Structures are given as C-alpha cells and as structure tokens.
Amino acid sequence: MSQISVKTISGLTRGLHVIEAIAAHQPIGLTALARLLDIDKSAMQRTLATLHESQWIRPAGEAPPRWELSTRCVVVAGQVYNGSSLTARAQPVMTELRDATGESVHLAVAENKHMIVLGVVDGNQMVRTALKVGQVHAPETSASGRVIHAYLTQQERENGSSETHLLLSPEEYQEIRSRGWSVSAGAVQQGSTSLAAAILDVSGSPLGAVVISGPETRVTEDHFDRFGELLRAAADQLGGTH
C-alpha cells in the first residue's frame, strides 16, 4: 500500500471510525459510542452533530437520540458497487454459475484484514445460503479468504490476518493452489458449505474470489470436483488475461 506523506485530519479519521461503529451497532447512543471508541463525550458529540448536519446519520426517534446511518451511505455504496469494473464483469458470470449449480454465488475481495462481499446472485433453491453486499467474512476461515491466501506468501498471510492461529498450514495452502479452489464449512453461515476460486491479475496476484455457497446437506463432497472446475473456469474468465 502506498503512503501519502502529508499530515492527516484527525477529526475526519474520527468521523469515519464513528460511521463504522454506528454501522456495526446501530442504533447506538452518544455514551455507548464514546465508550466503544474511547473518545471524549464532548468530542463525540461534536462528531455526531457534524455527521448529522451532513446527513450521514439520523436519530432513531428516541430521546436522548440513538443514531443510525442514513440512506446517504446506501447511495454511496451503490455508486461504488456500480462503478467497480470487476463487479460489473462478474455479474453475468455469477449468474451462469448460479444457473449451473442452483446455489448462491458471490464475489469477495480482501480489504483491511476482512473479506468483503461485493456482489451476490441468490440461489434458486427454496433453502439457500443468503448473503448481502457488504457482508464481512473472516479471511482465515472463509473459502474466499483461504483461496486468496493460497496465492500469498506466509508473511503476507500473517500481515493480512487478525487471528493468525486460524491460518492453515503452508502445505494446505499449496494444496489449494494446486487444485485451484478452496472449501470451507460453516464460515459464511452455520450449516452451509462454500467453495471458492481466486481471480488473478496478469501477474498472478489475487484480485478477489468467486464463491459458491449452499446448505451442507446439498453441497457435499460429491459435488466438490464439479463445482471446483466451474469456479476455476469462472475465475479464469474474470482474470487479468481476459
């Protein structure tokens, strides 16, 4: 990651942390936020007033107010989603995967020691794995994180992990890389199984992962090889050589 050698704005940083905290705990009040982020209550009150004035948050209708995110966040998130070339290219590919398997398919990328869901195509089964854009998965245990880690060095894996004790062994990552897909049970939802393949750029570095998820009673080992081959083909289609 490149570093910009200029002085940062601490108030803006605090505001962004507050937005993230509200997103995770909404609705939440002033005192709880100040305690959660270890910020002085008067500074927190000024930050909340600024975010409210700029229409990023709104009161949840209580006195004293508890805060929640406004629809402005949804609008900005939608612009990011629609503006991503990888997300746009992945949508028809994910739809084809869903049609071929009947299961839910999603696109995930690594960011700040998390796997973030950028795109979803719901399965066409009555009982299916339900996901949403913006959902966060652990890189150490999710299928998407495991397949991304398979293309990194051990140092890069550790640097991108908050729970290094949950990382697989180097031999297990090599096995994932050799076959081209990973598998994880219960990391997305309890009772579900996921398989993932890495989308690589022209240099062989991972851009993200495409994932198939479904109930463990349906996505069984009998399906792993077929689903894995479908995922590899989809990831190749989305990779840097296309």
Buried (B, 14 or more C-beta within 10 A) or exposed (E): EEEEEEEEEEEEEBBEBBBEBBBEBEBBBBEBBBEBBEBEEEBBBBBBEBBBEEEBBBBEEEEEBBBBBBEBBEEEEEEEBEEBEBBEBBBEBBEBBBEBBBBBBBBBBBEEBBBBBBBBBBBEBEEBBBBEBBBBBBBBBBBBBBBBBBBBEEEEBEEBBEEEEEBBEEEBBEEBBEBBBBBBBEBBBEEBBBBBBBBBEEEEEBBBBBBBBBBBEBBEEEBBEEBBBBBBBBBBBBBEEE
